Amino acid sequence: MKKWNARIMASACMAAGLALAMSSAAAQGLAPGEYKVGFITENTGPLAAAGLSYWNGAQLAAEEVKSSKYMGEGTSIVLEPKESGSDAARAIQNMNQFIADRSVIATSCCILSPVAGSLKPIVAQGKMPLVIYGATAAGLPQPPWVYSMTILPSPKEVATATAVVDALAPKTAAYIVADDNEAFKGRMAAVRQAVEAKGVTTAGVVNVLTKDTDFTAAATQAMGMKTDMILVYATQGAAAGAIMALRDRGYTKTIVGNDVLSPVAVFKKMGPAVVGVPFPVGFSDTVADAPEAKAFIAAYQAKFQTTPDIYSAQGYQAVWLLAQALKSIPGKPTRESLGTALSKVTKLDHQVYGGEEMKNGQAETNGTLIVMWSPDGKLVRWAPAK
């Protein structure tokens, strides 16, 4: 009996000691130090305007994480940029270099979904956490290694298109789509299905390419279908070019766009051509009302002398997601422990959208904000022209 009691006492002491050690580790918090994040930038190439916004937002977040001591005294996130120019081969090369560098604890990347998709097996095999800041295809997240801070546009675009149909009651519609971009083709297909379900007949689909520079033929073809509405699903340059070509050729009926129209630079390029075109956004500096959103806008303007857009907001949120996961790890984190910590984040401590949650590694928000550019260059809530 005495031996049995001794064993019970020994087991109890070991359990208590383990609990105390775990409690002590948790209490100590994240170990002080610089935590390097490999950031694959897209500041050159066809998507440079958006790429710079993502990069600017990420830089601002890293500065705020450090200055606020959010992760603890003496801790910071340091961004290590490598330029890809939106090229998959360069992005893969960059990622392999980050994986080989044991000082890099996590990575962030990608505007184009095919590029993000090409990195998924590489980071899974290399056990490197990856937070996607821009790619829009559904199904990219793969916890514990791959996460996405992109607010998926497809559900928002469906809601936008159906709201326009409900308000304006068009009978026919045509589509202009980037034929070399599977994500935009999928987004167009989802919108087309929803619009046709409301009784709108599809007159046809006009294909363009992401790198096209002359959209006169595409605009002429779409206008030749004599439809009540033309919906455009393409990357920023192609979407802007197609809409400008439609307006230049005298198309005055309804055009529906997508979130690539949201940056100020797009309005400056397009001017009157984009005024009144409805599109969804996850974030807008002119309609944001949450205190954190206002603080983000003010800080961004002070640092970069311009207003933030949805891209800078997503780059900003990608770094804050990593900071939140790192903060939850006691002691010295590893790539594996960070991947696990990221998978446990369901609601962000710091956010600029309002009501943002993580579900199976994917950022989501409730509701759809439908906006348009006003003649004086401000994003305002969309309303049908009177």
Buried (B, 14 or more C-beta within 10 A) or exposed (E): EEEEEEEEEEEEEEEEEEEEEEEEEEEEBBBEBEBBBBBBBBBBBBBBBBBBBBBBBBBBBBBBBBEEEBBBEEBBBBBBBBBBBBBBEBBBBBBBEBBEEEEBBBBBBBBBBBBBBBBBEBBBEBEBBBBBBBBBBBEBBBBBBBBBBBBBBBBBBBBBBBBBBEEBEBEBBBBBBBBBBBBBBBBBBBBBEBBEEEEBEBBEBBBBBBEBEEBEEBBBBBBEBEBBBBBBBBBBBBBBBBBBBBBEEEBEEBBBBBBBBBBBBBBEBBBEBBBBBBBBBBBBBEBBEEEBBEEBBEBBEEEBEBBBBBBBBBBBBBBBBBBBBBBBBBEEBEBEBBBBBBBEBEEBEBBBBBEBBBEEBBBBBEEBBBBBBEEEEBBEEBEEEE
